[in-house]
Structure formats: C-alpha cells, structure tokens
Amino acid sequence: MTITVYGSGAIGAIVGTCSFLSGEDVIFVDRVTEHVDHINKYGLLISDLKGKDVRINPRAVEPNELEEELGLVFLCVKSQDTRQAMEAMLPKIGLESIVVSLQNGLNEEIISEYIGSRRTIGCLVDWGGAYMGPGHIQYSGDAPMRIGTIDGSITDSLRHIRSVLENTNETTITPNITGYLWSKIIWGNSYISNALGTSTSVCMLENDRNRPILLALFRESTRVAHAGSVKLEPLIEHNFDPTALLHMNTKEALNKFVRMADSFRHLKTTHSGPWRDIAVRKRPTEVDYIIGHIVKKGMEYNVPTPLNSRLMELVKEVERGELDQHDDNLLQLENLL
C-alpha cells in the first residue's frame, strides 16, 4: 500500500522519510511548488535525523497531480488547511483509504466528516522539526507518539499504522487518543505564548514572571476540558500533567516549570513552531485551532476563558504586525490573574 504524506513540511517530511527508509512506498504531496520541485530534482534532506544527515530521492507532487486512489494517508498540513486538504483528496478517497492526522488541534472531527470515524486515526506527535528551505528539514529530537481511533477501538489497521510509525519514533496505541490530544492543546498555551516574544522555549518557561501566567493559562484550559468530561492524559516527555497542575498548591506547581523546560534543552530547535511561523515563515499560526478551540469550548460549557481569549488576541495582533514580537507581550496577561 502506498503511503501518501499530504503536507510535506517538517512533520510530514520526517515521517515520510523514516517510512521510505524502512522500505515503504511513499509519495510526498505539498502545495509549495519550489519544495516539490527541489525534492524531485535534488532529493529531500533531513538534518540530524537520529544523529546523521539523511537524503532520499522520493516522488513528490502537488495536490492537483495526485492520480491514484489513496491508501494510507499521513495528513500533516496546518490545522487551518485541513478542510481544504480533505476537499482536494476526496475524489481520490476509496473504500480502503485511511487518514491519520499528525497535526496540532483536534482535526479528527473535520476529517471524519469526509470519511467517517472508522477510517480516521488520531496521532499525538510530541517531537518536532523545522522547515529550513525547499527540500531541507531539521529534525529536533526524539519523543514517543500515541495513536488511536476516535471511539477507542483497537483494529488491525491501527496495529499496521503503529508498525509504520515505529520507524520514526516509539509509537503506542491508546484507547484515549482524545485525552492526549486535549492535553497537547492545553500544553499549546506554552508554545503559542512563545510566539509572542523572542525568548527561547526554555527561557520563557523558566522566567519568574511568566510562570504564574502560564500556570493560570494551563489551569483555565484544564477546567474547560474537565467541563467537557475529557479524561486528560499526562504528556510524560514534557513532564506535563494538566490535571495534577490544577489540583496541586501553586508553589509546588510553579516549581514544576523547571522540569517542563528540561524537555526542550536537548532539542535542535530552540523556539516553538508558532514562533517560527511568525518570525521565520511570515505566516499565520494555528492559534484559532489551539487556543481558539479552548475559548470556543469554554463558551459552550460556560467556563470563563479570559486569559486564553486575550492570548489569542495578542497573537493575532503580532501576526498582523500591530505588535512586534517582544517578551513583554505575554506580561499583558498579568492584570487578568
């Protein structure tokens, strides 16, 4: 079965390359013409992949060039592009097509509208990378993945997908993928906040003035998830357990931030993906699908989200160029504590 990597930026390129190296038939799809052309002419380079630079020479096409019926799809586009990607793929979706979302947010809800929940797979990706330029991706470091069906069932297809993803990083099947994805959305308070300023992820988490703000954001978001009866799962690789942070005393919770920062110290990329979106790629972030999801659900469950609402406003102001990226931007939330 051909694996189609739809969205061949950092995550897609890395998963696709690891699958290709394991002997899978992989086709890379991306809408950036120069990226596709570079892959076809010169190959795809992943820097620091498991300790070495790797170059492969796979097939790459733009979305309108897809010809064959789709089998296993790794969907790796930005959240705001999910619906457009599904619309583009729909004519090629067959009875055996399966789409795995390796994205931020809860895009499984959108994907299942098109192909049904049975063929929609969620995946928690807690490692990262960076798009350095056409045909060149930087791998940032190892971390495990979790995959699961929307209803928590364990299927043969899920086991097969796990075996493929194991070529990239350790992958575990979970009956509660929604709990993991929601925990990552809450963790998104940190990497979205990083986009406001210039500090590295480590420095932001260790800053004494930032920690009370971030803790309040985490707790506000966790209350929303609990109101929706979501059983949150700890993100062990980030030393992050949102439910525990909600219930422990504030002093103890603030001390946890040093351990959270530890999860970034070994990474090749020093800033978050949303920071790179604004500072390097000059494009909008996924804030509407991460922080915006928290705000939307807060309204639905009647849980106030003043901190998340203001964070979303600030990020949009930075995206539009109304605010420069500056560490003081996050401090605007202090008056809401």
C-alpha positions in Angstrom: 0.0 0.0 0.0 1.3 3.4 -1.0 1.7 5.9 1.9 0.7 9.4 0.9 2.3 12.2 3.0 -0.1 15.1 2.5 1.7 18.2 3.7 5.5 17.6 3.4 6.8 20.3 5.8 8.7 19.4 9.0 6.5 16.6 10.4 5.4 15.1 7.1 8.9 15.1 5.6 10.4 13.4 8.7 7.6 10.7 9.0 7.7 10.1 5.2 11.5 9.8 5.2 11.6 7.3 8.0 8.8 5.3 6.3 10.7 5.5 2.9 14.0 4.3 4.6 12.1 1.3 6.0 11.1 0.2 2.5 7.6 1.7 2.3 6.3 3.1 -1.0 5.9 6.8 -0.1 4.7 9.8 -2.2 5.1 13.3 -0.8 2.5 15.9 -1.5 2.9 19.6 -0.9 1.4 22.8 -2.3 4.7 24.7 -2.3 5.9 24.3 -5.9 9.6 25.0 -5.1 9.6 22.5 -2.3 8.2 19.8 -4.6 10.5 20.7 -7.5 13.6 20.6 -5.2 12.6 17.2 -3.9 12.2 15.8 -7.4 15.4 17.3 -8.7 17.8 17.1 -5.7 16.1 14.9 -3.1 14.9 15.5 0.4 17.4 16.3 3.1 16.7 15.7 6.8 19.4 17.2 9.1 20.3 15.4 12.3 17.9 12.5 11.8 18.8 10.0 14.5 22.3 11.6 14.7 23.1 12.0 11.0 22.1 13.9 7.9 19.9 11.8 5.5 19.0 12.5 1.9 16.4 10.5 0.0 15.0 10.7 -3.6 11.3 10.0 -3.4 8.4 11.0 -5.6 6.9 14.4 -4.9 3.8 16.0 -6.4 1.5 19.0 -5.9 -2.1 18.2 -4.7 -3.6 18.6 -8.2 -1.1 16.0 -9.5 -2.4 13.1 -7.4 -3.6 10.4 -9.7 -4.0 7.1 -7.8 -6.6 6.1 -5.2 -5.3 6.8 -1.8 -4.4 4.1 0.7 -2.8 5.2 3.9 -2.6 9.0 4.3 -0.5 10.8 6.8 -2.1 14.2 7.0 0.4 16.8 8.1 -0.9 20.2 7.0 -1.5 23.1 9.3 -4.9 22.9 11.1 -6.3 25.8 9.1 -5.7 23.9 5.9 -7.3 20.6 7.0 -10.7 21.2 5.3 -9.0 22.3 2.0 -6.8 19.2 2.1 -9.7 16.9 2.6 -11.7 18.6 -0.2 -8.7 18.1 -2.5 -8.2 14.4 -1.6 -11.9 13.5 -1.6 -12.0 12.4 -5.3 -9.2 10.0 -4.6 -10.6 8.6 -1.4 -11.6 4.9 -1.8 -13.2 2.3 0.4 -9.9 1.3 2.0 -8.5 4.8 2.4 -7.4 5.7 6.0 -6.3 9.2 7.1 -4.0 9.6 10.1 -3.9 13.2 11.5 -0.3 14.1 12.6 -1.4 17.6 13.4 -2.0 20.0 16.2 -5.5 20.5 17.5 -8.5 18.2 17.1 -8.7 17.9 13.3 -10.1 14.4 13.6 -13.5 15.9 13.9 -13.1 17.6 10.5 -11.6 14.5 8.8 -14.3 12.2 10.0 -16.9 14.5 8.3 -15.5 13.4 5.0 -14.5 9.8 5.5 -16.3 8.7 8.7 -14.8 8.0 12.1 -13.9 4.4 11.3 -11.2 5.5 8.9 -10.0 8.5 10.9 -7.0 8.0 13.2 -5.6 10.5 15.7 -1.9 10.7 16.4 -0.2 12.6 19.2 3.2 13.9 17.9 5.4 15.4 20.6 8.6 15.6 18.7 9.3 18.3 16.2 11.3 19.7 13.3 11.7 22.8 11.3 11.4 23.7 7.6 14.7 25.2 6.7 14.0 25.7 3.0 12.9 23.8 -0.1 13.9 20.2 0.2 15.5 20.7 3.6 14.1 19.8 7.1 15.8 20.0 10.5 14.9 17.2 12.9 14.7 18.4 16.5 14.8 15.3 18.7 13.1 12.0 19.6 9.9 11.6 21.6 7.2 8.9 21.6 3.9 9.0 19.7 0.4 7.7 20.6 -2.3 6.7 18.1 -5.9 5.8 18.4 -9.3 5.6 16.9 -12.0 8.2 17.8 -14.1 5.6 19.6 -11.1 3.9 21.3 -11.4 0.6 19.4 -8.2 -1.4 18.6 -8.2 -2.6 15.0 -5.8 -4.4 12.7 -5.4 -1.2 10.6 -4.4 0.6 13.8 -1.8 -2.0 14.5 -0.4 -1.7 11.0 -0.2 2.0 11.3 1.7 1.7 14.6 4.2 -0.6 12.9 4.8 2.1 10.2 5.1 5.0 12.6 7.5 2.9 14.8 10.1 3.6 12.0 10.1 7.3 13.1 9.7 7.0 16.9 8.3 4.7 19.5 4.5 4.5 19.0 1.9 3.3 21.4 -1.8 2.5 20.7 -4.1 4.2 23.2 -7.9 3.9 23.7 -8.0 7.5 24.8 -6.3 9.5 22.0 -8.7 12.4 22.6 -7.3 12.7 26.2 -3.8 13.0 24.8 -4.7 15.5 22.1 -6.6 17.7 24.6 -3.6 17.7 26.9 -1.4 18.8 23.9 -4.0 21.6 23.2 -3.5 22.7 26.9 0.2 22.5 26.5 -0.3 24.7 23.5 -0.7 27.6 25.9 3.1 27.5 26.2 4.1 27.1 22.6 1.6 29.7 21.4 2.8 32.0 24.1 6.3 31.6 22.8 5.2 33.2 19.6 4.6 36.5 21.3 8.2 37.2 22.2 11.8 36.4 21.4 12.9 34.2 24.2 13.6 30.5 23.7 11.1 28.0 25.0 13.5 27.2 27.9 13.9 30.8 28.9 10.2 31.5 28.6 9.3 28.6 30.9 11.9 29.5 33.5 11.1 33.2 33.7 9.8 34.0 37.1 7.2 36.5 35.8 6.0 34.2 33.0 5.4 31.1 35.2 2.3 32.4 37.1 0.8 33.5 33.8 1.4 30.2 32.1 0.2 28.2 35.1 -3.1 30.3 35.1 -3.5 29.6 31.4 -2.9 25.8 31.9 -5.4 25.8 34.7 -8.1 27.8 32.9 -7.7 25.4 29.9 -7.9 22.3 32.1 -11.1 23.5 33.6 -12.6 23.7 30.1 -11.5 20.1 29.3 -12.9 18.8 32.6 -16.2 20.6 31.9 -16.4 18.6 28.7 -15.7 15.3 30.6 -12.3 14.8 28.9 -10.0 12.4 30.7 -6.7 14.2 30.3 -3.5 12.1 29.8 -0.1 13.3 31.1 2.5 14.3 28.5 5.4 12.5 30.1 8.0 13.8 27.6 7.2 17.3 28.7 6.8 16.5 32.5 3.3 18.0 32.0 0.2 16.7 33.7 -2.6 19.3 33.4 -4.9 17.7 35.9 -2.1 17.4 38.6 -1.2 21.1 38.0 -4.8 22.1 38.5 -5.1 20.5 41.9 -1.6 20.9 43.5 -0.7 24.0 45.5 0.6 27.0 43.5 4.1 27.0 44.9 4.6 23.3 44.0 3.0 23.8 40.6 5.4 26.7 39.8 8.4 24.6 40.7 7.3 22.1 38.0 8.2 24.6 35.3 12.0 23.9 35.5 11.3 20.2 34.7 9.0 21.3 31.8 11.8 23.4 30.5 14.2 20.4 30.7 12.2 18.7 27.9 13.5 21.4 25.5 17.1 21.6 26.5 18.3 18.9 24.1 16.3 20.0 21.1 17.9 21.4 17.9 15.1 23.9 17.5 15.1 26.5 20.3 11.7 28.1 19.7 8.2 26.8 19.1 6.5 26.1 15.8 4.2 29.1 16.1 7.2 31.3 16.8 8.8 30.1 13.6 5.5 30.7 11.7 5.7 34.4 12.6 9.4 35.1 12.9 10.7 32.9 10.0 7.9 31.9 7.7 5.9 35.1 8.0 2.6 33.3 8.1 -0.4 32.9 10.5 -0.1 30.4 13.3 -2.6 27.7 14.3 -3.9 29.8 17.2 -7.5 29.5 16.1 -7.3 25.7 16.3 -5.5 25.5 19.6 -6.3 28.5 21.8 -9.4 29.2 19.8 -10.7 25.7 20.5 -10.3 26.2 24.2 -12.2 29.5 24.0 -14.9 28.0 21.9 -15.4 25.1 24.2 -15.3 27.4 27.2 -18.3 29.3 25.8 -20.1 26.0 25.1 -19.5 24.7 28.6 -20.0 28.1 30.3 -16.4 28.2 31.6 -14.8 31.7 31.5 -11.6 31.9 29.5 -10.4 35.5 29.8 -6.7 34.5 29.7 -7.0 32.3 26.6 -9.1 34.9 24.9 -6.6 37.7 25.5 -3.7 35.4 24.4 -5.5 34.7 21.1 -6.0 38.4 20.6 -2.3 39.2 21.3 -1.1 36.5 18.9 -3.3 37.9 16.1 -2.0 41.4 16.7 1.5 40.1 16.3 0.5 38.2 13.2 -0.9 41.3 11.7 2.2 43.4 12.5 0.3 45.6 15.0 2.7 44.3 17.8 6.4 43.4 17.4 7.4 40.1 18.9 8.6 41.1 22.3 8.7 39.3 25.7 6.7 42.0 27.4 3.6 40.9 25.3 2.9 37.9 27.5 3.1 40.1 30.6 0.0 41.9 29.4 -1.9 38.9 30.9 -0.7 39.7 34.4 -3.6 42.1 35.0 -6.0 39.1 34.5 -4.5 36.9 37.2 
